[in-house]
Structures are given as structure tokens and as C-alpha cells.
Amino acid sequence: MRITISHDRAKAEVIESVDRSFNEMFQGATGLPVRLVVEKKSWQGSVLSFALTAKMGLLSTPIKGTVEVTDDDLTLEVDLGLLNRLVSEKTAREVIGNRIKGLLK
């Protein structure tokens, strides 16, 4: 799944906001019936690589992806793993997209 959101803030400011709010962005995501645990988070320049584990009842699945920040937009590229079968991509896109938009305000 890919989500691209335009911004009008300084690139460094967006990177700082993403870094500071990353855990909150995915944890307790309203609308997703899962608990997300951050396993790995590392920056290389303006690209954040991450790995999460999605837990839903007895099931758990790895989620991994990247967040790339440019001068004009932020692009989240994420592989939802089995979560994609339990939660529609449309729902996940809306919930995560709204959280990112809130982060960029």
C-alpha cells in the first residue's frame, strides 16, 4: 500500500515530526482492530525504514515499510502482510492517511 501526502513545511521539520510521533501514529489506531508493536525504526537520510508486528487476538503478522520525506510530500510505502486480509486496504489507508495528515498540520 502506498500513501502520498503533500506538505508545505520544511523537510527537516517533517522528518522531526515523523520521528517524534512515529509510535503514536501506528499505536492505538482507531478503526483498526489490531495492536501494533514497533520492532525496528531507523533513518537513512530522509527515508525511515520500519518493521512492526500487528497483533489481533492469537494472530500476529509482520508489517514493514518506509516513509520517504521530500521537499513537497511524504510517501508511506507499507506491506501490511496478513493484516491486509483482516482489514480492508481502504480502511487502513483512511486511518493511517488521516493520522499522517494530522501529524503534518
Biopython code that builds the backbone (N, CA, C, O; Angstrom):
import numpy as np
from Bio.PDB.StructureBuilder import StructureBuilder

atoms = [
    (1, "MET", "N", (0.853, -1.161, 0.000)),
    (1, "MET", "CA", (0.000, 0.000, 0.000)),
    (1, "MET", "C", (0.903, 1.228, 0.000)),
    (1, "MET", "O", (1.905, 1.274, 0.712)),
    (2, "ARG", "N", (0.540, 2.208, -0.797)),
    (2, "ARG", "CA", (1.301, 3.455, -0.869)),
    (2, "ARG", "C", (0.369, 4.626, -0.597)),
    (2, "ARG", "O", (-0.720, 4.720, -1.164)),
    (3, "ILE", "N", (0.818, 5.516, 0.283)),
    (3, "ILE", "CA", (0.079, 6.737, 0.590)),
    (3, "ILE", "C", (1.046, 7.902, 0.405)),
    (3, "ILE", "O", (2.118, 7.922, 1.009)),
    (4, "THR", "N", (0.673, 8.870, -0.426)),
    (4, "THR", "CA", (1.488, 10.068, -0.617)),
    (4, "THR", "C", (0.660, 11.274, -0.208)),
    (4, "THR", "O", (-0.476, 11.445, -0.650)),
    (5, "ILE", "N", (1.249, 12.107, 0.645)),
    (5, "ILE", "CA", (0.562, 13.290, 1.152)),
    (5, "ILE", "C", (1.471, 14.499, 0.957)),
    (5, "ILE", "O", (2.633, 14.489, 1.362)),
    (6, "SER", "N", (0.927, 15.533, 0.335)),
    (6, "SER", "CA", (1.685, 16.770, 0.120)),
    (6, "SER", "C", (1.807, 17.543, 1.425)),
    (6, "SER", "O", (0.947, 17.454, 2.301)),
    (7, "HIS", "N", (2.898, 18.309, 1.539)),
    (7, "HIS", "CA", (3.067, 19.175, 2.704)),
    (7, "HIS", "C", (3.707, 20.486, 2.261)),
    (7, "HIS", "O", (4.292, 20.578, 1.182)),
    (8, "ASP", "N", (3.581, 21.491, 3.113)),
    (8, "ASP", "CA", (4.190, 22.785, 2.801)),
    (8, "ASP", "C", (5.128, 23.229, 3.925)),
    (8, "ASP", "O", (5.358, 24.422, 4.123)),
    (9, "ARG", "N", (5.657, 22.263, 4.646)),
    (9, "ARG", "CA", (6.591, 22.538, 5.735)),
    (9, "ARG", "C", (8.017, 22.237, 5.280)),
    (9, "ARG", "O", (8.224, 21.595, 4.250)),
    (10, "ALA", "N", (8.982, 22.698, 6.041)),
    (10, "ALA", "CA", (10.383, 22.395, 5.745)),
    (10, "ALA", "C", (10.611, 20.891, 5.890)),
    (10, "ALA", "O", (10.065, 20.256, 6.792)),
    (11, "LYS", "N", (11.415, 20.331, 4.999)),
    (11, "LYS", "CA", (11.695, 18.897, 5.001)),
    (11, "LYS", "C", (12.206, 18.434, 6.368)),
    (11, "LYS", "O", (11.744, 17.417, 6.886)),
    (12, "ALA", "N", (13.144, 19.163, 6.951)),
    (12, "ALA", "CA", (13.704, 18.792, 8.258)),
    (12, "ALA", "C", (12.630, 18.789, 9.343)),
    (12, "ALA", "O", (12.662, 17.956, 10.248)),
    (13, "GLU", "N", (11.692, 19.707, 9.253)),
    (13, "GLU", "CA", (10.598, 19.796, 10.223)),
    (13, "GLU", "C", (9.678, 18.577, 10.108)),
    (13, "GLU", "O", (9.227, 18.041, 11.120)),
    (14, "VAL", "N", (9.401, 18.144, 8.879)),
    (14, "VAL", "CA", (8.550, 16.966, 8.665)),
    (14, "VAL", "C", (9.259, 15.716, 9.178)),
    (14, "VAL", "O", (8.639, 14.873, 9.826)),
    (15, "ILE", "N", (10.553, 15.592, 8.892)),
    (15, "ILE", "CA", (11.320, 14.441, 9.382)),
    (15, "ILE", "C", (11.274, 14.393, 10.906)),
    (15, "ILE", "O", (11.070, 13.328, 11.488)),
    (16, "GLU", "N", (11.460, 15.531, 11.546)),
    (16, "GLU", "CA", (11.418, 15.600, 13.009)),
    (16, "GLU", "C", (10.038, 15.205, 13.537)),
    (16, "GLU", "O", (9.942, 14.482, 14.528)),
    (17, "SER", "N", (8.976, 15.671, 12.890)),
    (17, "SER", "CA", (7.606, 15.333, 13.309)),
    (17, "SER", "C", (7.338, 13.843, 13.168)),
    (17, "SER", "O", (6.758, 13.225, 14.061)),
    (18, "VAL", "N", (7.761, 13.264, 12.047)),
    (18, "VAL", "CA", (7.562, 11.825, 11.823)),
    (18, "VAL", "C", (8.330, 11.037, 12.882)),
    (18, "VAL", "O", (7.788, 10.109, 13.482)),
    (19, "ASP", "N", (9.580, 11.403, 13.108)),
    (19, "ASP", "CA", (10.400, 10.683, 14.077)),
    (19, "ASP", "C", (9.800, 10.761, 15.477)),
    (19, "ASP", "O", (9.728, 9.754, 16.181)),
    (20, "ARG", "N", (9.376, 11.938, 15.877)),
    (20, "ARG", "CA", (8.822, 12.161, 17.216)),
    (20, "ARG", "C", (7.487, 11.432, 17.410)),
    (20, "ARG", "O", (7.205, 10.933, 18.500)),
    (21, "SER", "N", (6.680, 11.373, 16.372)),
    (21, "SER", "CA", (5.314, 10.863, 16.503)),
    (21, "SER", "C", (5.102, 9.472, 15.921)),
    (21, "SER", "O", (3.969, 8.992, 15.882)),
    (22, "PHE", "N", (6.164, 8.814, 15.468)),
    (22, "PHE", "CA", (6.020, 7.538, 14.766)),
    (22, "PHE", "C", (5.244, 6.506, 15.576)),
    (22, "PHE", "O", (4.283, 5.922, 15.076)),
    (23, "ASN", "N", (5.653, 6.276, 16.820)),
    (23, "ASN", "CA", (4.986, 5.258, 17.639)),
    (23, "ASN", "C", (3.508, 5.564, 17.813)),
    (23, "ASN", "O", (2.670, 4.667, 17.721)),
    (24, "GLU", "N", (3.182, 6.832, 18.067)),
    (24, "GLU", "CA", (1.789, 7.228, 18.261)),
    (24, "GLU", "C", (0.980, 7.093, 16.978)),
    (24, "GLU", "O", (-0.219, 6.817, 17.021)),
    (25, "MET", "N", (1.638, 7.289, 15.832)),
    (25, "MET", "CA", (0.942, 7.247, 14.549)),
    (25, "MET", "C", (0.334, 5.865, 14.306)),
    (25, "MET", "O", (-0.754, 5.752, 13.741)),
    (26, "PHE", "N", (1.039, 4.814, 14.733)),
    (26, "PHE", "CA", (0.564, 3.465, 14.463)),
    (26, "PHE", "C", (-0.126, 2.811, 15.648)),
    (26, "PHE", "O", (-0.979, 1.946, 15.450)),
    (27, "GLN", "N", (0.213, 3.193, 16.867)),
    (27, "GLN", "CA", (-0.374, 2.531, 18.020)),
    (27, "GLN", "C", (-1.738, 3.107, 18.348)),
    (27, "GLN", "O", (-1.953, 4.317, 18.270)),
    (28, "GLY", "N", (-2.642, 2.239, 18.711)),
    (28, "GLY", "CA", (-3.986, 2.659, 19.072)),
    (28, "GLY", "C", (-4.733, 3.293, 17.918)),
    (28, "GLY", "O", (-5.578, 4.163, 18.125)),
    (29, "ALA", "N", (-4.428, 2.865, 16.705)),
    (29, "ALA", "CA", (-5.068, 3.436, 15.519)),
    (29, "ALA", "C", (-6.560, 3.133, 15.546)),
    (29, "ALA", "O", (-6.973, 1.986, 15.373)),
    (30, "THR", "N", (-7.351, 4.151, 15.759)),
    (30, "THR", "CA", (-8.795, 3.997, 15.798)),
    (30, "THR", "C", (-9.275, 3.486, 14.451)),
    (30, "THR", "O", (-8.853, 3.976, 13.404)),
    (31, "GLY", "N", (-10.154, 2.505, 14.484)),
    (31, "GLY", "CA", (-10.668, 1.973, 13.233)),
    (31, "GLY", "C", (-9.957, 0.702, 12.802)),
    (31, "GLY", "O", (-10.443, -0.005, 11.919)),
    (32, "LEU", "N", (-8.815, 0.400, 13.409)),
    (32, "LEU", "CA", (-8.112, -0.848, 13.113)),
    (32, "LEU", "C", (-8.193, -1.735, 14.351)),
    (32, "LEU", "O", (-7.732, -1.339, 15.422)),
    (33, "PRO", "N", (-8.778, -2.938, 14.221)),
    (33, "PRO", "CA", (-8.966, -3.814, 15.384)),
    (33, "PRO", "C", (-7.705, -4.596, 15.742)),
    (33, "PRO", "O", (-7.781, -5.791, 16.027)),
    (34, "VAL", "N", (-6.553, -3.939, 15.731)),
    (34, "VAL", "CA", (-5.285, -4.610, 15.992)),
    (34, "VAL", "C", (-4.423, -3.758, 16.918)),
    (34, "VAL", "O", (-4.638, -2.556, 17.073)),
    (35, "ARG", "N", (-3.445, -4.415, 17.523)),
    (35, "ARG", "CA", (-2.435, -3.721, 18.317)),
    (35, "ARG", "C", (-1.140, -3.798, 17.524)),
    (35, "ARG", "O", (-0.724, -4.881, 17.113)),
    (36, "LEU", "N", (-0.505, -2.657, 17.307)),
    (36, "LEU", "CA", (0.728, -2.602, 16.528)),
    (36, "LEU", "C", (1.913, -2.337, 17.453)),
    (36, "LEU", "O", (1.882, -1.412, 18.264)),
    (37, "VAL", "N", (2.954, -3.154, 17.324)),
    (37, "VAL", "CA", (4.151, -3.031, 18.146)),
    (37, "VAL", "C", (5.323, -2.693, 17.235)),
    (37, "VAL", "O", (5.579, -3.397, 16.259)),
    (38, "VAL", "N", (6.034, -1.617, 17.552)),
    (38, "VAL", "CA", (7.191, -1.202, 16.752)),
    (38, "VAL", "C", (8.375, -2.104, 17.090)),
    (38, "VAL", "O", (8.792, -2.180, 18.245)),
    (39, "GLU", "N", (8.917, -2.787, 16.079)),
    (39, "GLU", "CA", (10.064, -3.672, 16.258)),
    (39, "GLU", "C", (11.369, -2.980, 15.873)),
    (39, "GLU", "O", (12.396, -3.169, 16.525)),
    (40, "LYS", "N", (11.321, -2.172, 14.802)),
    (40, "LYS", "CA", (12.531, -1.511, 14.294)),
    (40, "LYS", "C", (12.157, -0.189, 13.656)),
    (40, "LYS", "O", (11.104, -0.058, 13.031)),
    (41, "LYS", "N", (13.038, 0.792, 13.822)),
    (41, "LYS", "CA", (12.826, 2.105, 13.215)),
    (41, "LYS", "C", (14.196, 2.720, 13.009)),
    (41, "LYS", "O", (14.925, 2.938, 13.977)),
    (42, "SER", "N", (14.567, 3.011, 11.742)),
    (42, "SER", "CA", (15.875, 3.626, 11.504)),
    (42, "SER", "C", (15.824, 4.548, 10.288)),
    (42, "SER", "O", (15.173, 4.250, 9.287)),
    (43, "TRP", "N", (16.526, 5.674, 10.401)),
    (43, "TRP", "CA", (16.588, 6.670, 9.336)),
    (43, "TRP", "C", (17.874, 6.512, 8.544)),
    (43, "TRP", "O", (18.936, 6.256, 9.109)),
    (44, "GLN", "N", (17.768, 6.668, 7.222)),
    (44, "GLN", "CA", (18.927, 6.821, 6.342)),
    (44, "GLN", "C", (18.619, 8.034, 5.493)),
    (44, "GLN", "O", (17.862, 7.953, 4.525)),
    (45, "GLY", "N", (19.208, 9.160, 5.859)),
    (45, "GLY", "CA", (18.887, 10.408, 5.179)),
    (45, "GLY", "C", (17.447, 10.787, 5.462)),
    (45, "GLY", "O", (17.057, 10.946, 6.619)),
    (46, "SER", "N", (16.651, 10.931, 4.405)),
    (46, "SER", "CA", (15.248, 11.321, 4.574)),
    (46, "SER", "C", (14.287, 10.140, 4.418)),
    (46, "SER", "O", (13.093, 10.333, 4.187)),
    (47, "VAL", "N", (14.816, 8.912, 4.547)),
    (47, "VAL", "CA", (13.979, 7.709, 4.434)),
    (47, "VAL", "C", (14.007, 6.944, 5.754)),
    (47, "VAL", "O", (15.066, 6.557, 6.247)),
    (48, "LEU", "N", (12.830, 6.738, 6.304)),
    (48, "LEU", "CA", (12.667, 5.955, 7.526)),
    (48, "LEU", "C", (12.257, 4.542, 7.136)),
    (48, "LEU", "O", (11.260, 4.356, 6.439)),
    (49, "SER", "N", (13.021, 3.543, 7.582)),
    (49, "SER", "CA", (12.642, 2.139, 7.401)),
    (49, "SER", "C", (12.095, 1.652, 8.733)),
    (49, "SER", "O", (12.623, 1.985, 9.794)),
    (50, "PHE", "N", (11.025, 0.854, 8.665)),
    (50, "PHE", "CA", (10.426, 0.384, 9.912)),
    (50, "PHE", "C", (9.902, -1.033, 9.769)),
    (50, "PHE", "O", (9.625, -1.513, 8.670)),
    (51, "ALA", "N", (9.776, -1.685, 10.916)),
    (51, "ALA", "CA", (9.167, -3.010, 10.997)),
    (51, "ALA", "C", (8.265, -3.009, 12.221)),
    (51, "ALA", "O", (8.667, -2.589, 13.306)),
    (52, "LEU", "N", (7.053, -3.481, 12.034)),
    (52, "LEU", "CA", (6.062, -3.564, 13.101)),
    (52, "LEU", "C", (5.554, -4.992, 13.179)),
    (52, "LEU", "O", (5.747, -5.781, 12.254)),
    (53, "THR", "N", (4.908, -5.318, 14.278)),
    (53, "THR", "CA", (4.159, -6.560, 14.380)),
    (53, "THR", "C", (2.722, -6.185, 14.694)),
    (53, "THR", "O", (2.453, -5.462, 15.654)),
    (54, "ALA", "N", (1.796, -6.683, 13.874)),
    (54, "ALA", "CA", (0.372, -6.451, 14.105)),
    (54, "ALA", "C", (-0.178, -7.657, 14.854)),
    (54, "ALA", "O", (-0.012, -8.797, 14.419)),
    (55, "LYS", "N", (-0.833, -7.399, 15.981)),
    (55, "LYS", "CA", (-1.392, -8.483, 16.783)),
    (55, "LYS", "C", (-2.897, -8.302, 16.881)),
    (55, "LYS", "O", (-3.403, -7.233, 17.223)),
    (56, "MET", "N", (-3.594, -9.389, 16.568)),
    (56, "MET", "CA", (-5.056, -9.391, 16.617)),
    (56, "MET", "C", (-5.476, -10.729, 17.215)),
    (56, "MET", "O", (-5.460, -11.755, 16.535)),
    (57, "GLY", "N", (-5.851, -10.709, 18.485)),
    (57, "GLY", "CA", (-6.166, -11.960, 19.159)),
    (57, "GLY", "C", (-4.921, -12.834, 19.229)),
    (57, "GLY", "O", (-3.872, -12.390, 19.696)),
    (58, "LEU", "N", (-5.036, -14.083, 18.763)),
    (58, "LEU", "CA", (-3.905, -15.003, 18.762)),
    (58, "LEU", "C", (-3.025, -14.847, 17.528)),
    (58, "LEU", "O", (-1.937, -15.420, 17.468)),
    (59, "LEU", "N", (-3.478, -14.088, 16.557)),
    (59, "LEU", "CA", (-2.729, -13.908, 15.314)),
    (59, "LEU", "C", (-1.746, -12.753, 15.415)),
    (59, "LEU", "O", (-2.015, -11.741, 16.062)),
    (60, "SER", "N", (-0.605, -12.924, 14.764)),
    (60, "SER", "CA", (0.327, -11.803, 14.624)),
    (60, "SER", "C", (0.971, -11.898, 13.248)),
    (60, "SER", "O", (1.191, -12.990, 12.725)),
    (61, "THR", "N", (1.269, -10.746, 12.676)),
    (61, "THR", "CA", (1.869, -10.703, 11.348)),
    (61, "THR", "C", (2.846, -9.534, 11.270)),
    (61, "THR", "O", (2.593, -8.465, 11.826)),
    (62, "PRO", "N", (3.966, -9.747, 10.575)),
    (62, "PRO", "CA", (4.912, -8.637, 10.421)),
    (62, "PRO", "C", (4.417, -7.624, 9.393)),
    (62, "PRO", "O", (3.769, -7.977, 8.407)),
    (63, "ILE", "N", (4.736, -6.371, 9.647)),
    (63, "ILE", "CA", (4.443, -5.274, 8.723)),
    (63, "ILE", "C", (5.751, -4.518, 8.557)),
    (63, "ILE", "O", (6.421, -4.204, 9.540)),
    (64, "LYS", "N", (6.113, -4.227, 7.314)),
    (64, "LYS", "CA", (7.330, -3.443, 7.125)),
    (64, "LYS", "C", (7.129, -2.429, 6.026)),
    (64, "LYS", "O", (6.276, -2.586, 5.153)),
    (65, "GLY", "N", (7.936, -1.382, 6.087)),
    (65, "GLY", "CA", (7.789, -0.357, 5.075)),
    (65, "GLY", "C", (8.770, 0.777, 5.243)),
    (65, "GLY", "O", (9.723, 0.707, 6.019)),
    (66, "THR", "N", (8.500, 1.835, 4.481)),
    (66, "THR", "CA", (9.345, 3.026, 4.516)),
    (66, "THR", "C", (8.478, 4.277, 4.504)),
    (66, "THR", "O", (7.338, 4.267, 4.040)),
    (67, "VAL", "N", (9.049, 5.342, 5.021)),
    (67, "VAL", "CA", (8.462, 6.674, 4.915)),
    (67, "VAL", "C", (9.543, 7.536, 4.275)),
    (67, "VAL", "O", (10.631, 7.686, 4.831)),
    (68, "GLU", "N", (9.247, 8.101, 3.109)),
    (68, "GLU", "CA", (10.205, 8.977, 2.443)),
    (68, "GLU", "C", (9.683, 10.404, 2.485)),
    (68, "GLU", "O", (8.549, 10.676, 2.089)),
    (69, "VAL", "N", (10.519, 11.308, 2.968)),
    (69, "VAL", "CA", (10.149, 12.716, 3.057)),
    (69, "VAL", "C", (10.926, 13.480, 1.988)),
    (69, "VAL", "O", (12.155, 13.422, 1.939)),
    (70, "THR", "N", (10.193, 14.202, 1.128)),
    (70, "THR", "CA", (10.826, 15.074, 0.142)),
    (70, "THR", "C", (10.463, 16.519, 0.489)),
    (70, "THR", "O", (9.778, 16.775, 1.479)),
    (71, "ASP", "N", (10.922, 17.446, -0.325)),
    (71, "ASP", "CA", (10.618, 18.857, -0.080)),
    (71, "ASP", "C", (9.129, 19.157, -0.189)),
    (71, "ASP", "O", (8.647, 20.127, 0.396)),
    (72, "ASP", "N", (8.388, 18.324, -0.942)),
    (72, "ASP", "CA", (6.976, 18.603, -1.220)),
    (72, "ASP", "C", (5.984, 17.602, -0.657)),
    (72, "ASP", "O", (4.814, 17.933, -0.465)),
    (73, "ASP", "N", (6.437, 16.366, -0.386)),
    (73, "ASP", "CA", (5.479, 15.372, 0.099)),
    (73, "ASP", "C", (6.138, 14.323, 0.980)),
    (73, "ASP", "O", (7.359, 14.262, 1.130)),
    (74, "LEU", "N", (5.270, 13.503, 1.553)),
    (74, "LEU", "CA", (5.664, 12.388, 2.397)),
    (74, "LEU", "C", (5.020, 11.156, 1.777)),
    (74, "LEU", "O", (3.816, 11.149, 1.522)),
    (75, "THR", "N", (5.813, 10.109, 1.533)),
    (75, "THR", "CA", (5.280, 8.886, 0.943)),
    (75, "THR", "C", (5.510, 7.726, 1.895)),
    (75, "THR", "O", (6.642, 7.425, 2.273)),
    (76, "LEU", "N", (4.413, 7.080, 2.274)),
    (76, "LEU", "CA", (4.453, 5.884, 3.106)),
    (76, "LEU", "C", (4.236, 4.694, 2.185)),
    (76, "LEU", "O", (3.223, 4.616, 1.490)),
    (77, "GLU", "N", (5.176, 3.781, 2.183)),
    (77, "GLU", "CA", (5.054, 2.539, 1.416)),
    (77, "GLU", "C", (5.098, 1.420, 2.443)),
    (77, "GLU", "O", (6.084, 1.275, 3.165)),
    (78, "VAL", "N", (4.033, 0.627, 2.514)),
    (78, "VAL", "CA", (3.953, -0.383, 3.572)),
    (78, "VAL", "C", (3.351, -1.680, 3.047)),
    (78, "VAL", "O", (2.393, -1.676, 2.274)),
    (79, "ASP", "N", (3.944, -2.796, 3.490)),
    (79, "ASP", "CA", (3.419, -4.128, 3.211)),
    (79, "ASP", "C", (2.680, -4.556, 4.473)),
    (79, "ASP", "O", (3.298, -4.779, 5.515)),
    (80, "LEU", "N", (1.367, -4.670, 4.379)),
    (80, "LEU", "CA", (0.548, -4.981, 5.550)),
    (80, "LEU", "C", (0.545, -6.458, 5.920)),
    (80, "LEU", "O", (-0.035, -6.831, 6.940)),
    (81, "GLY", "N", (1.174, -7.300, 5.123)),
    (81, "GLY", "CA", (1.204, -8.724, 5.425)),
    (81, "GLY", "C", (-0.207, -9.294, 5.497)),
    (81, "GLY", "O", (-1.076, -8.910, 4.714)),
    (82, "LEU", "N", (-0.434, -10.207, 6.432)),
    (82, "LEU", "CA", (-1.753, -10.826, 6.594)),
    (82, "LEU", "C", (-2.816, -9.842, 7.056)),
    (82, "LEU", "O", (-4.011, -10.087, 6.886)),
    (83, "LEU", "N", (-2.387, -8.733, 7.637)),
    (83, "LEU", "CA", (-3.340, -7.719, 8.093)),
    (83, "LEU", "C", (-4.214, -7.247, 6.938)),
    (83, "LEU", "O", (-5.361, -6.850, 7.142)),
    (84, "ASN", "N", (-3.671, -7.291, 5.734)),
    (84, "ASN", "CA", (-4.412, -6.880, 4.542)),
    (84, "ASN", "C", (-5.642, -7.760, 4.307)),
    (84, "ASN", "O", (-6.599, -7.335, 3.660)),
    (85, "ARG", "N", (-5.612, -8.980, 4.831)),
    (85, "ARG", "CA", (-6.770, -9.878, 4.683)),
    (85, "ARG", "C", (-7.802, -9.663, 5.782)),
    (85, "ARG", "O", (-8.971, -10.012, 5.618)),
    (86, "LEU", "N", (-7.367, -9.086, 6.910)),
    (86, "LEU", "CA", (-8.259, -8.896, 8.049)),
    (86, "LEU", "C", (-8.888, -7.508, 8.078)),
    (86, "LEU", "O", (-9.999, -7.327, 8.578)),
    (87, "VAL", "N", (-8.166, -6.531, 7.537)),
    (87, "VAL", "CA", (-8.640, -5.149, 7.494)),
    (87, "VAL", "C", (-8.520, -4.692, 6.050)),
    (87, "VAL", "O", (-7.471, -4.858, 5.429)),
    (88, "SER", "N", (-9.583, -4.122, 5.517)),
    (88, "SER", "CA", (-9.526, -3.700, 4.113)),
    (88, "SER", "C", (-8.451, -2.640, 3.915)),
    (88, "SER", "O", (-8.187, -1.833, 4.807)),
    (89, "GLU", "N", (-7.835, -2.652, 2.739)),
    (89, "GLU", "CA", (-6.806, -1.662, 2.429)),
    (89, "GLU", "C", (-7.395, -0.256, 2.476)),
    (89, "GLU", "O", (-6.724, 0.695, 2.875)),
    (90, "LYS", "N", (-8.661, -0.136, 2.064)),
    (90, "LYS", "CA", (-9.323, 1.172, 2.088)),
    (90, "LYS", "C", (-9.385, 1.714, 3.518)),
    (90, "LYS", "O", (-9.077, 2.882, 3.756)),
    (91, "THR", "N", (-9.786, 0.860, 4.471)),
    (91, "THR", "CA", (-9.871, 1.273, 5.871)),
    (91, "THR", "C", (-8.494, 1.636, 6.412)),
    (91, "THR", "O", (-8.330, 2.672, 7.056)),
    (92, "ALA", "N", (-7.504, 0.783, 6.151)),
    (92, "ALA", "CA", (-6.142, 1.054, 6.622)),
    (92, "ALA", "C", (-5.615, 2.350, 6.016)),
    (92, "ALA", "O", (-4.990, 3.151, 6.711)),
    (93, "ARG", "N", (-5.861, 2.559, 4.732)),
    (93, "ARG", "CA", (-5.397, 3.769, 4.041)),
    (93, "ARG", "C", (-6.024, 5.018, 4.670)),
    (93, "ARG", "O", (-5.338, 6.015, 4.895)),
    (94, "GLU", "N", (-7.332, 4.958, 4.954)),
    (94, "GLU", "CA", (-8.030, 6.104, 5.555)),
    (94, "GLU", "C", (-7.498, 6.410, 6.952)),
    (94, "GLU", "O", (-7.204, 7.562, 7.269)),
    (95, "VAL", "N", (-7.376, 5.372, 7.790)),
    (95, "VAL", "CA", (-6.946, 5.567, 9.173)),
    (95, "VAL", "C", (-5.519, 6.098, 9.230)),
    (95, "VAL", "O", (-5.249, 7.089, 9.909)),
    (96, "ILE", "N", (-4.607, 5.442, 8.518)),
    (96, "ILE", "CA", (-3.204, 5.857, 8.549)),
    (96, "ILE", "C", (-3.027, 7.199, 7.846)),
    (96, "ILE", "O", (-2.289, 8.058, 8.329)),
    (97, "GLY", "N", (-3.692, 7.387, 6.718)),
    (97, "GLY", "CA", (-3.612, 8.661, 5.992)),
    (97, "GLY", "C", (-4.078, 9.832, 6.838)),
    (97, "GLY", "O", (-3.449, 10.890, 6.837)),
    (98, "ASN", "N", (-5.185, 9.649, 7.566)),
    (98, "ASN", "CA", (-5.690, 10.721, 8.441)),
    (98, "ASN", "C", (-4.715, 11.030, 9.573)),
    (98, "ASN", "O", (-4.546, 12.189, 9.949)),
    (99, "ARG", "N", (-4.080, 10.003, 10.111)),
    (99, "ARG", "CA", (-3.084, 10.227, 11.173)),
    (99, "ARG", "C", (-1.897, 11.005, 10.634)),
    (99, "ARG", "O", (-1.396, 11.910, 11.303)),
    (100, "ILE", "N", (-1.439, 10.668, 9.438)),
    (100, "ILE", "CA", (-0.299, 11.389, 8.850)),
    (100, "ILE", "C", (-0.686, 12.835, 8.574)),
    (100, "ILE", "O", (0.093, 13.747, 8.848)),
    (101, "LYS", "N", (-1.883, 13.052, 8.033)),
    (101, "LYS", "CA", (-2.333, 14.424, 7.767)),
    (101, "LYS", "C", (-2.383, 15.233, 9.060)),
    (101, "LYS", "O", (-2.000, 16.403, 9.078)),
    (102, "GLY", "N", (-2.854, 14.610, 10.145)),
    (102, "GLY", "CA", (-2.887, 15.287, 11.439)),
    (102, "GLY", "C", (-1.488, 15.632, 11.929)),
    (102, "GLY", "O", (-1.277, 16.672, 12.554)),
    (103, "LEU", "N", (-0.554, 14.768, 11.646)),
    (103, "LEU", "CA", (0.837, 14.981, 12.028)),
    (103, "LEU", "C", (1.447, 16.169, 11.289)),
    (103, "LEU", "O", (2.298, 16.871, 11.835)),
    (104, "LEU", "N", (1.018, 16.393, 10.059)),
    (104, "LEU", "CA", (1.594, 17.452, 9.223)),
    (104, "LEU", "C", (0.948, 18.814, 9.434)),
    (104, "LEU", "O", (1.402, 19.799, 8.851)),
    (105, "LYS", "N", (-0.103, 18.899, 10.253)),
    (105, "LYS", "CA", (-0.783, 20.187, 10.484)),
    (105, "LYS", "C", (0.057, 21.102, 11.330)),
    (105, "LYS", "O", (-0.355, 22.224, 11.623)),
]
sb = StructureBuilder()
sb.init_structure("model")
sb.init_model(0)
sb.init_chain("A")
sb.init_seg("    ")
for serial, (resi, resn, name, xyz) in enumerate(atoms, 1):
    if name == "N":
        sb.init_residue(resn, " ", resi, " ")
    sb.init_atom(name, np.array(xyz, "f"), 0.0, 1.0, " ", f" {name:<3s}", serial, name[0])
structure = sb.get_structure()
